[in-house]
Amino acid sequence: MKPLFVFPILLTLYLCQSNTTVCNQMLMESFDILGQHTPVTDRNYICPGVYANCCSLSSQLEIYKRWIVNGEKHKIKKFYQEFPIVFDRIFSAFQQIEILAEHVIDATTGVQGSNCNRIATVIKMGSASLLREHVVAAAKEATTYLFKAREGMYCSICDADNHVFYNNTNFTMTLSNKFCATFVENVMPFYSFKYDHFIKLARLYAQFVTTCSLRGVYSPNSFLRNDVKFFKHKRFFSDLRVCRKGISKPGAINACGPFCQKFNPVKYDESLEGELDKLASYVHYLERRIRRLKHQEKKEAEAEKEAGHPYVRRILSESEHEPVHKPDLDEEVDELIAFNRQFQGALLRPIPYHFKADLTVKYNVQFDEPIIKTGFEKLYDLVDYKARFADVGIDYNSYGQMAVIERDTAMKVFEILNPEKTLGISLDDYLKTKKE
């Protein structure tokens, strides 16, 4: 027989063990989701991988209402889908400009010191439109990942095992190293291109259609508008570069931590999700300039035909008529070598541009406001939280992959709550009765 004093010890250990998993009710109610102090016995149908479940059946329907009925999913997903679309349009415009560059090269052959010939030659040598498929695919991969990670926020709130990772004392979220690793894998290719190579390409192509006619006449007094110029986000690009250099070395998670910290589960980031309006303005500008150049050439050709004076290619140097500002095409090619290796491109010369001020126009998004509904009392205001990383922490991507927040799941939950449908209430009627 065991000594009697053993039983109180065993009882104490059992009680302590049974109370280790608790729900953070304040965290849940910060997002206006009904919570409680201990996990419920209800199965979590919208997050089937959550077992220490803090979301009752009623709370699961509330999440469905927010994410689907109130349109959070639609707004966030539609926003992300715009990035691959706008880059596809940009590369389509690049392709048209490359065709125009061929005409300019032909028109300025033998013209000494022609700026338009020099710019057109660089455009033709690079043929950036060949990157279209690679860049659009990278944009889709990055934005799809970010969307699923944001969808995983709700499943994270439902999981009692995760609540300990939200610290309301030092305002931090502990994310898992696994999340940072998948984040880097999925989003770095797109943002490496967007904030490194695209900035140079965008300026080169826009400068060409702004300052040159299809006959190679250079207009030194035409300037590219500031609202369609792109600039490096210095802090973001620095974190990205450190991560890129250290990704295959020991301590990679430390190198990539600052880059991964750009993700906040409840708000957009100016570098990850910014500049959509500028990208749209930029492609609209290119398309308009392309149409204008073609129309101008058509009018000049028709006028010459009527006058009986066919166009004769110039053979004089531009310098004989006006001062020529030659673009600097002789800088180090390190960045372009990396560009070629990564995207199988063929740019042989860089087109560098240096600006001291960041004149970036922000997309119409409040970057300090939550993109999912919060409660009246935001005791846990995750907008102001900073991420830290550890071996064990929140993996929003894994939660997003498991999430089944859709109508069929909601119907299943509703039928469990209303097995007899006593009042003949439909799911839609039920959701209307719930508070906003």
Secondary structure in CASP SS format (residue, H / E / C, confidence):
PFRMAT SS
TARGET T0000
AUTHOR 0000-0000-0000
METHOD secondary structure of the structure
MODEL  1
M C 1.00
K C 1.00
P C 1.00
L C 1.00
F C 1.00
V H 1.00
F H 1.00
P H 1.00
I H 1.00
L H 1.00
L H 1.00
T H 1.00
L H 1.00
Y H 1.00
L H 1.00
C H 1.00
Q H 1.00
S H 1.00
N C 1.00
T C 1.00
T C 1.00
V C 1.00
C C 1.00
N C 1.00
Q H 1.00
M H 1.00
L H 1.00
M H 1.00
E H 1.00
S C 1.00
F C 1.00
D C 1.00
I C 1.00
L C 1.00
G C 1.00
Q C 1.00
H C 1.00
T C 1.00
P C 1.00
V C 1.00
T C 1.00
D C 1.00
R C 1.00
N C 1.00
Y C 1.00
I C 1.00
C C 1.00
P C 1.00
G C 1.00
V C 1.00
Y C 1.00
A C 1.00
N E 1.00
C C 1.00
C C 1.00
S C 1.00
L H 1.00
S H 1.00
S H 1.00
Q H 1.00
L H 1.00
E H 1.00
I H 1.00
Y H 1.00
K H 1.00
R H 1.00
W H 1.00
I H 1.00
V H 1.00
N C 1.00
G C 1.00
E H 1.00
K H 1.00
H H 1.00
K H 1.00
I H 1.00
K H 1.00
K H 1.00
F H 1.00
Y H 1.00
Q H 1.00
E H 1.00
F H 1.00
P H 1.00
I H 1.00
V H 1.00
F H 1.00
D H 1.00
R H 1.00
I H 1.00
F H 1.00
S H 1.00
A H 1.00
F H 1.00
Q H 1.00
Q H 1.00
I H 1.00
E H 1.00
I H 1.00
L H 1.00
A H 1.00
E H 1.00
H H 1.00
V H 1.00
I H 1.00
D H 1.00
A H 1.00
T C 1.00
T C 1.00
G C 1.00
V C 1.00
Q C 1.00
G C 1.00
S C 1.00
N H 1.00
C H 1.00
N H 1.00
R H 1.00
I H 1.00
A H 1.00
T H 1.00
V H 1.00
I H 1.00
K H 1.00
M H 1.00
G H 1.00
S C 1.00
A H 1.00
S H 1.00
L H 1.00
L H 1.00
R H 1.00
E H 1.00
H H 1.00
V H 1.00
V H 1.00
A H 1.00
A H 1.00
A H 1.00
K H 1.00
E H 1.00
A H 1.00
T H 1.00
T H 1.00
Y H 1.00
L H 1.00
F H 1.00
K H 1.00
A H 1.00
R H 1.00
E H 1.00
G H 1.00
M H 1.00
Y H 1.00
C H 1.00
S H 1.00
I H 1.00
C H 1.00
D E 1.00
A H 1.00
D H 1.00
N H 1.00
H H 1.00
V C 1.00
F C 1.00
Y E 1.00
N E 1.00
N C 1.00
T C 1.00
N C 1.00
F C 1.00
T E 1.00
M E 1.00
T E 1.00
L E 1.00
S E 1.00
N H 1.00
K H 1.00
F H 1.00
C H 1.00
A H 1.00
T H 1.00
F H 1.00
V H 1.00
E H 1.00
N H 1.00
V H 1.00
M H 1.00
P H 1.00
F H 1.00
Y H 1.00
S H 1.00
F H 1.00
K H 1.00
Y H 1.00
D H 1.00
H H 1.00
F H 1.00
I H 1.00
K H 1.00
L H 1.00
A H 1.00
R H 1.00
L H 1.00
Y H 1.00
A H 1.00
Q H 1.00
F H 1.00
V H 1.00
T H 1.00
T H 1.00
C E 1.00
S C 1.00
L C 1.00
R C 1.00
G C 1.00
V C 1.00
Y E 1.00
S C 1.00
P C 1.00
N C 1.00
S C 1.00
F C 1.00
L C 1.00
R C 1.00
N H 1.00
D H 1.00
V H 1.00
K C 1.00
F C 1.00
F C 1.00
K C 1.00
H C 1.00
K H 1.00
R H 1.00
F H 1.00
F H 1.00
S H 1.00
D H 1.00
L H 1.00
R H 1.00
V H 1.00
C H 1.00
R H 1.00
K H 1.00
G H 1.00
I C 1.00
S C 1.00
K C 1.00
P C 1.00
G C 1.00
A H 1.00
I H 1.00
N H 1.00
A H 1.00
C H 1.00
G H 1.00
P H 1.00
F H 1.00
C H 1.00
Q C 1.00
K C 1.00
F C 1.00
N E 1.00
P C 1.00
V C 1.00
K E 1.00
Y C 1.00
D C 1.00
E C 1.00
S C 1.00
L C 1.00
E C 1.00
G C 1.00
E C 1.00
L H 1.00
D H 1.00
K H 1.00
L H 1.00
A H 1.00
S H 1.00
Y H 1.00
V H 1.00
H H 1.00
Y H 1.00
L H 1.00
E H 1.00
R H 1.00
R H 1.00
I H 1.00
R H 1.00
R H 1.00
L H 1.00
K H 1.00
H H 1.00
Q H 1.00
E H 1.00
K H 1.00
K H 1.00
E H 1.00
A H 1.00
E H 1.00
A H 1.00
E H 1.00
K H 1.00
E H 1.00
A H 1.00
G C 1.00
H C 1.00
P C 1.00
Y C 1.00
V C 1.00
R C 1.00
R C 1.00
I C 1.00
L C 1.00
S C 1.00
E H 1.00
S H 1.00
E H 1.00
H C 1.00
E C 1.00
P C 1.00
V C 1.00
H C 1.00
K C 1.00
P C 1.00
D C 1.00
L C 1.00
D C 1.00
E C 1.00
E C 1.00
V C 1.00
D H 1.00
E H 1.00
L H 1.00
I H 1.00
A H 1.00
F H 1.00
N H 1.00
R H 1.00
Q H 1.00
F H 1.00
Q C 1.00
G C 1.00
A C 1.00
L C 1.00
L C 1.00
R C 1.00
P C 1.00
I C 1.00
P C 1.00
Y C 1.00
H C 1.00
F C 1.00
K C 1.00
A C 1.00
D C 1.00
L C 1.00
T C 1.00
V C 1.00
K C 1.00
Y C 1.00
N C 1.00
V C 1.00
Q C 1.00
F C 1.00
D C 1.00
E C 1.00
P C 1.00
I C 1.00
I C 1.00
K C 1.00
T C 1.00
G C 1.00
F C 1.00
E C 1.00
K C 1.00
L C 1.00
Y C 1.00
D C 1.00
L H 1.00
V H 1.00
D H 1.00
Y C 1.00
K E 1.00
A E 1.00
R E 1.00
F E 1.00
A E 1.00
D C 1.00
V C 1.00
G C 1.00
I E 1.00
D C 1.00
Y H 1.00
N H 1.00
S H 1.00
Y H 1.00
G H 1.00
Q H 1.00
M H 1.00
A C 1.00
V C 1.00
I C 1.00
E C 1.00
R H 1.00
D H 1.00
T H 1.00
A H 1.00
M H 1.00
K H 1.00
V H 1.00
F H 1.00
E H 1.00
I H 1.00
L H 1.00
N C 1.00
P C 1.00
E C 1.00
K C 1.00
T C 1.00
L C 1.00
G C 1.00
I C 1.00
S C 1.00
L H 1.00
D H 1.00
D H 1.00
Y H 1.00
L H 1.00
K H 1.00
T H 1.00
K C 1.00
K C 1.00
E C 1.00
END
